[in-house]
């Protein structure tokens, strides 16, 4: 199995490489400055606008609570996409 990831620094950590080897997983990294290759990147702008625009969150926890309540039970891709 292959896992394709961007070049976020923690993905290169020794623990990640050990886990991959123990689980027979090959890690494949996208080149630097190619976030457009990661299909989730196109959704970040919509998520930012939906959750943050016109909102004030006093703590990171309150933002996470809103995100969890919004997506709670939204396991189907089509259900999740209506929020984007």
trRosetta pair geometry for C-beta under 8 A, 3 or more apart (Angstrom, degrees):
i j d omega theta_ij theta_ji phi_ij phi_ji
1 24 7.1 86 26 110 87 81
1 25 5.2 -36 80 -117 96 78
1 26 7.2 180 90 25 42 76
2 25 7.3 137 -109 -170 21 72
2 26 4.8 -31 -105 73 74 100
2 27 7.7 149 -158 -99 66 13
2 28 5.3 17 -175 -6 113 120
3 20 7.4 -122 30 -114 122 113
3 25 5.8 20 -6 174 109 121
3 26 7.4 172 22 84 66 49
3 27 5.7 -25 66 -113 95 61
3 28 6.9 173 82 28 42 76
4 28 4.7 -30 -102 80 69 106
4 29 7.7 159 -158 -92 58 16
4 30 6.6 65 175 -48 97 89
4 38 8.0 -172 125 -104 104 79
5 8 7.1 -83 160 30 109 95
5 11 4.9 -175 127 -142 148 153
5 27 6.6 -26 18 -164 116 94
5 28 7.3 143 20 79 67 52
5 29 5.8 -33 74 -108 80 64
5 30 7.1 -132 101 3 33 85
6 11 7.4 152 75 -2 54 156
6 29 7.1 41 167 -159 15 76
6 30 5.2 -33 -112 44 54 113
6 35 6.3 19 -120 -108 137 72
6 38 5.4 -36 -62 -57 108 145
7 11 7.2 -134 -151 56 25 129
7 12 7.9 21 -163 -41 66 114
7 29 5.4 76 -88 -180 74 118
7 30 6.5 -110 -31 72 85 69
7 31 7.3 -11 -41 170 131 18
7 32 5.1 -53 39 -85 162 69
8 11 5.1 92 71 -7 82 109
9 12 6.1 -63 -165 30 44 108
9 13 7.9 68 142 -48 66 84
10 13 5.4 -15 -166 -22 55 119
10 16 7.2 120 149 -39 67 138
11 16 5.8 -177 -164 169 40 173
11 27 7.3 165 170 -169 101 134
11 29 6.9 140 117 -102 135 108
12 16 7.0 110 92 56 2 135
12 17 7.7 16 -170 -44 42 108
12 29 7.9 16 -75 -83 92 148
13 16 4.8 97 64 1 81 103
13 17 7.3 -155 97 -3 45 86
14 17 5.7 -58 -151 39 36 111
14 18 6.2 38 152 -21 70 105
15 18 5.7 -53 -145 37 31 112
15 19 6.3 35 155 -21 65 105
16 19 5.8 -52 -149 35 30 112
16 20 6.4 30 153 -19 63 106
16 27 7.1 71 144 -86 105 156
17 20 5.7 -52 -148 35 32 113
17 21 6.4 31 155 -18 64 106
17 27 7.1 -90 -105 10 65 145
18 21 5.8 -57 -149 37 31 110
18 22 6.2 28 155 -16 66 109
19 22 5.9 -60 -147 40 28 109
19 23 6.1 2 163 3 66 116
19 25 7.6 -13 123 44 76 126
20 23 6.2 -74 -143 51 24 95
20 25 4.3 -101 -149 77 75 96
20 26 7.0 98 176 -101 120 12
20 27 5.0 -59 -114 -35 163 105
21 24 7.7 28 -175 -73 29 33
21 25 7.9 -81 -43 48 20 69
30 34 5.0 -133 159 83 109 112
30 35 7.7 122 106 -92 145 32
30 37 4.8 173 -140 78 137 133
30 38 6.3 -117 -7 -52 161 93
31 34 4.7 64 69 2 84 133
31 37 7.9 83 37 8 78 150
34 37 4.6 20 145 -2 103 118
34 38 8.0 119 117 -14 72 83
35 38 5.6 -50 -166 29 56 111
35 41 4.7 134 157 -112 96 156
36 41 6.5 -113 -98 78 31 146
38 41 4.7 93 82 -24 96 108
39 42 6.9 -40 -174 14 47 107
40 43 5.7 -59 -171 33 58 113
40 44 7.3 73 140 -42 77 90
41 44 5.8 -36 -160 0 44 117
42 45 7.4 -47 -178 21 41 103
43 46 5.5 -60 -161 43 56 112
43 47 5.8 55 145 -23 82 107
43 84 5.5 -57 -144 -138 99 136
44 47 5.6 -56 -144 39 33 111
44 48 6.1 37 157 -23 67 105
45 48 5.7 -53 -147 34 29 112
45 49 6.4 26 155 -16 63 107
46 49 5.8 -57 -148 38 30 109
46 50 6.1 28 156 -19 66 110
46 84 4.3 60 123 -172 147 76
47 50 5.8 -56 -142 38 29 110
47 51 6.0 4 168 2 66 114
47 84 6.7 -33 -60 -119 71 82
48 51 6.7 -71 -140 48 20 93
48 52 5.4 -30 -177 26 62 125
48 53 7.5 79 132 -33 67 90
49 52 7.0 -65 -106 52 12 83
49 53 4.8 4 -158 -13 57 131
50 53 7.4 34 -30 26 9 101
50 83 6.3 88 -164 166 163 83
50 84 7.2 -99 -31 -121 146 33
51 55 6.7 -79 158 39 46 152
51 63 6.8 77 168 -161 121 95
51 66 6.5 136 -143 109 97 124
51 67 6.2 4 -115 -81 140 91
51 70 7.8 -125 -93 5 96 161
52 55 5.7 -124 -152 51 26 108
52 57 8.0 -71 -116 -3 71 115
55 66 7.9 131 -172 173 153 176
57 60 7.4 83 130 -93 128 23
57 62 4.7 -180 -159 89 95 109
57 63 4.2 36 -160 -61 170 91
57 66 7.3 -112 -98 3 123 135
58 62 5.7 63 47 10 76 150
59 62 4.9 104 57 1 80 97
59 63 7.4 -142 99 0 50 84
60 63 5.7 -55 -157 36 38 113
60 64 6.4 38 148 -19 69 106
61 64 5.6 -54 -147 38 33 111
61 65 6.3 39 153 -24 66 103
62 65 5.5 -47 -146 32 34 115
62 66 6.7 36 153 -19 63 101
63 66 5.8 -54 -154 34 33 111
63 67 6.5 31 150 -17 66 106
64 67 5.6 -54 -147 38 35 112
64 68 6.2 34 155 -19 68 106
65 68 5.8 -55 -145 38 29 110
65 69 6.2 27 157 -16 64 109
66 69 5.9 -58 -145 39 28 108
66 70 6.2 29 156 -22 64 109
67 70 5.8 -58 -148 35 28 112
67 71 6.3 -3 165 7 65 112
68 71 6.5 -73 -141 52 25 90
68 72 5.8 50 157 -59 66 97
69 72 5.6 -27 -136 -5 27 121
70 74 7.8 -24 131 -2 61 139
70 83 6.2 110 161 -135 114 148
71 74 4.7 -94 -160 41 61 121
71 80 6.7 32 -136 -121 99 90
71 83 7.0 -103 -84 23 79 168
74 79 4.5 -155 -146 119 83 111
74 80 4.6 125 150 -80 116 71
74 83 7.2 -6 -144 -9 170 131
75 79 7.2 33 48 55 39 132
75 80 7.7 -15 -167 -44 3 110
76 79 4.2 83 67 6 95 108
76 80 6.8 -171 87 -8 48 85
77 80 5.8 -59 -148 39 31 110
77 81 6.1 33 156 -25 67 109
78 81 5.7 -51 -143 32 30 113
78 82 7.2 40 157 -31 59 95
79 82 6.3 -48 -164 14 33 111
80 83 6.3 -61 -175 29 44 108
80 84 7.4 38 140 -24 71 107
81 84 5.4 -54 -155 25 50 116
